[in-house]
């Protein structure tokens, strides 16, 4: 009964969100701002609940918001300061936009649009931007996908970002927002003025990626797979039928296709011994291991260790690398950048540049999926 009730609530919440088309994002989520300067960069904003009645703020007007004894101290140039438990500024029109500067840091973050709310929480200020989904998705594409790419690639990235959003609508709902602006959710640095990216978001409005059961997929992506993606079961606990290993010829000449890193031989052998290796440390052929295809584990005799662990411990670009032991050093000769699961961004960029559509790109990297309107998605617990 409890599970059915929760599923009903999730379905109702998702349907309500889809109809409203607004998303609440926590800004500066990875920081702990104690003071923030809100500056109007376009249109007008209204502050209600002020003791002298509603206040209107126009272009270049500033509001300084600071933590003060567990509440907010608010001051603008044209009014007396006041103390409040929370603050909400409402955008008057679609042209209303603002910028933020936290803790006096420069440069000012790029523009945001929509409403702005703020409330204190422990040692920080919680900053919330209520924005329309299309603008949010375009901002994510700009942050995650870069600039000066083919529109079909931006469409692909927009659909991936939208799929993630709708899969995580309740990720932070108990904190009074939907998602945050860093990589814990999706990177978002505000709205973008890039017309190609904005059109890619609008032209794919509502589109998401569904599996064969009409559920939203895990829309994983990474920078470069090095010529071969990896199955989700080899990196994460979950085994998804649409996240299988594939050969990818599209990214092998891209910027992040290959890399190298060297460490001292003593550092490598000390590391192996600390992890339980008991073999001969002077046997260079034993210590060397070549990945001509993706393997899960590094092997040295009977000793094994996940490549993912080595990647994390030595801060390597990917887990797709060979270990080449020499007299004084060990070379990690690698391919790709990122976890290797799902869509390869540099491969997708190349596919788009050479004539592939967003449908072809998505179907190449995610096996057996369907691109459909989010209204057709089945939301699950």
N, C-alpha and C positions, 0 to 999 in steps of 0.2 A: 504493500500500500504506500509506504514512504517513497519507494523508488518511482512508482507510477505518479505520485504527486510531484516529485522533483522533475520528472520528465515533462509533466504537464506545465510546470512553471517555466522550465527552460524553453519549451515550444512557444508558450504565450509571450515570454520575454523577447524571443527572437522575432516573432511575428509583429509585435509592437514596435520593435526597433526598425524592422524593414519598412514599415508603413511611415514612420517618422523621418527616417533617413538622416538622423543626427548621431554623432559619436562624441563621447566624453573622453578626452585624453589628458592624462597627467603630464604636465610639462616639467622639464628639468628634473625628471624622476631619479636620475642617478646622482643628483646633487642634493645638498641640504641648504637651500636658500633661507636666509633670515631676513633679508631685505630685497625687495624687487621694485623696479621702476617700470610702470606701465605707461607707454606712450602711444597716443592715437596717431596712426600713420595714414588713415583714410576714413572718410565719412564721419560719423558721430557715434558716441556711446552714452547711454543713460545710466546713472547711478540712482537707484531708488532706495527708500528706507532712510535717507539722510534727514536729520532733524529739521532742516529748513526746506524740505521738499525735494523733489527729483532734481538732480544736477545733470547738465549736458556737457560732455567733453568733446572737443573738436580737434582737428589736426594740430599737432605739436603740443597739445595739452598733456601734462605729466601728472601721474599719481604715484606717490611713494608709499609703499606698504611695508610695514615692519612688524616683527613679533614684539609683543609687549605684555609681560605678565600673563602669558597664556592666551592673550587675545591679539587683535590687530590694531596697530596704530596707523591711521590713514591721513595723508596730507597731500593736498594739491596746491598749486601756485595761487589759485584764485579763491580759496576758501579756508576757513579755519579747520584745523585738524580735529579728528574725532577717534574714539575707540569703538571697535565693533567685534562681534564674535565671528563674523564672516563678511565677505564682500562679493557682490555680483554686479558686473557691468554688462548691459545688454546692447548688442549691436542694433543700430537703428535701421540699417539697410544692408544689402548685399555688398556694397562698396566699403563697409566699415571694416577696418583692419587695425592691428596694433603690433607693437614690438615690446620685448621684455629685456631687461637687464638685471641679472641676479647678483647680489652681493657686490655691486659696484664693478663687476667685471666687464671688460670690453673684449671683442666687439659686441654690440647689441645683436641679439638673435634676430634672424630674419623675420619677416612679417607673418602674423597669424590673422585669421579672420573668425567671425562668429563671436559668441559670448565668452566672457572670462569670469571665473570664480576663484576665490581664494579663501582658505581657512587654515588656522594653525593646527599643528599636530606634533606633539612632543617637541623635538628640537628643530623643527623645520616649518616652512610654509608649504602647503599643498596647493599647487597651481593647476587649475582645470580649464581646458579649452573645449567648449561645446561647438562643434563644427559639422558641416554637412559631409556626408560620406565621400562624395566625388572629390572634393577639395582635399580631404584627408588622404585618399588613395593616391592622388597625384603627388602629394607631398612625400608619401612613402616611396613611390616610384623614383622620385628625384633623389631621395636619400639613399635608397638601396640599389638603384640601377644606374645612377650617374646621368650624364647629359650627352648630347650629340650622338644619339643612337637612332636606328631605324624605328619608325612608329610601330611596326609589328612586334619588335622587341619590347617596347614600352607597353603595348597592349598585353603582351604575355605577362610582364611583371605586374601590371595592374590587376589582372585576374588572379594571379598568385597572392597578391597582397589582400585582395578582397576575400578570397577564400580563407586566408588566415584570420582576418578580422571577424568574419561571421562564425568561425570555429571557436573564437575566444571572446565572445561578447560578454560573458560573465566572469572573465578571468580576474578582474579587480572590482566586481560589482559591490562587494562588501565594503570597499574603500570609497565608494561613491563615484567611481568612474569606470570606464570599460577597459581601456588599455593605456599603457604608458608610452613615452616617446623614445625609449632607448631599445637596445637589442633584446632586452628581456621580453618585449613584445615585438614591435617593428620600429625601426628607426624612423623618426619624424622630426624634421627641423623646421616645420612651418610650411606655409603654402608656397607654391612655385609659380613663377610667371612664364615658365617655358610652355609655349603654345602647343608644341607637339605632345608633350607629356600630358597637358590638360585635356587635349583632344583624345588621347589614348584612353584616359580615364572615362571621359564622357561616352566615347564610342563603344566601350565595353560595359557600360553601366549595368549593374546587377548580375553580371556574369561571374560564375564561380566554377570550380572543378569538383565533380561528383564521382564517387566510385560506382560500382555496378549495383549497389544497394541504395543509391541516391543520397548517400551520406557525404558530407564535405570531407575532402581528403586532407591528409597532412601535406601541405604544399611546400615541402622542403626544397631549398635551393642552396647553392654555394657558388663560389667565384669561378673555379676551374676544376674539372675532374681529372685532368691529365690524360685524357683519352679513354677513360673507363670509369663509369659511375660505380657505386657500391650499393648493395642491398641494405635496406634499413635494418634487417636482422643482424647484420655484421657490425653495425655501429651502435644501434639502440636495442632495447629489449623487444620492441614491437617488430613484427614481420608483416608488412603491408604488401599485398599482391601487386600494387601499382608502383612500388618503389623497389624495382629490381635492378640488378647490375646490367648495364648495356655498354657496348662499344660506342664511343663517341669520337668520330673523326673530325668534328667541327672545331674543336678547341685546341688542337695540338700545336698550332703555330701562334697561339695567343700569348699575351704578356706573361701570364702566370702559369704557363704550361710546364715549365721546368724550374728547378731551383737546386741549390747545394748549400750544405752547412758542414763545417768541419769541427771536430772536438779532439782533444788529445786522447791517445790510446789508453793512457792510464785512467783518465776520467771515465772512459767507456767501460773498461774492465772493472773499475771500482763500482760503477753503477750496476753492472751485471751481477757482481758478487753480492752487493747489497740486496739484490732481488732474488738471490738463491742460486745463481750460477756456480757450479763447482768444477767446470771443465778446465782445460788448459788455456790460460790467458795468452800464451805465446803462440798459439796455433791460429794464424791469421785466416787461414781458409775456413776454420771452424767458426770464427767470429763473423765472417762475411755472409751476407744473405742477399740474394738478388730477387727483386720483384719484377718479373716481366709481365705479370698480371697481378691483380690485387689479391693479397693474402691477408688473413685476419691476424696471424701470429708470426712474429720473428722467431726463428729457430736456430739454435746453436747446439748441435748434438741432441740430447734429450731435453734440453732446456727450451722452454717456450715463454713468450711474453707478447701480449697484444700490441700491435703497432700503434693503436690509439693511445695506449699508456705512454709509450716512448714519445709519441708526438706531443702529448701534454707536458711531459717532464722536461723535454728539451725545447719546447716552444717552437715546434716545426710547423711548416705551412700545411702539411697534410700527412696522412698516414700511408700514402702511396710512395714509398721510397725504398731504395736499396741501401744496405749497410756494407761499406767497402773498407775493410781493415788494412792498414799499411803499417810500416815500421814504427812510425811515431804518432800516427793520427788515424782517426776514423772519419770517413766522409759519408754523410747522408746525402745521397743523390736522389732527389725526389721529383714527383710530377704532381701538378695541380695545386689548388689552394682551397682549403675548407674541408668539410666532412665528407664530401663526395656523394651525398644522398640526394636524389631527385634531380632537379633542373640545374644544369651547368650554365651559369650566366654568360660566360665568354663563348661557349658553344652556341647558345641561343642567339647571342648578338650576331655571330657569323651566319647562322641560318637565316636570320631576318635580313641581313645585308645581301645575301645571295638569293633572295626571292621567296623564302618560306613564309607562310602565314602564321599568325599566332596559334591557330588551330593545329597546324602541322608541328609546330615547335612543342606545344604542350603534349600532344599525343606521342611525340618521339620520346620525351623524357618520363612521362607518367603512363604506364602501361594500362590499357583497357579502361580509360576514364571517359567521362562525358562532360562537355562544357555546356552549362545550362544556366537559366535564371535562378537566382537564389530562392525565389518563391517555390521552386520545385525541389528544394533540398529537404531532406529528412533530418531534423535535429534530434540528436541523441544525448543521453546523459554523459 
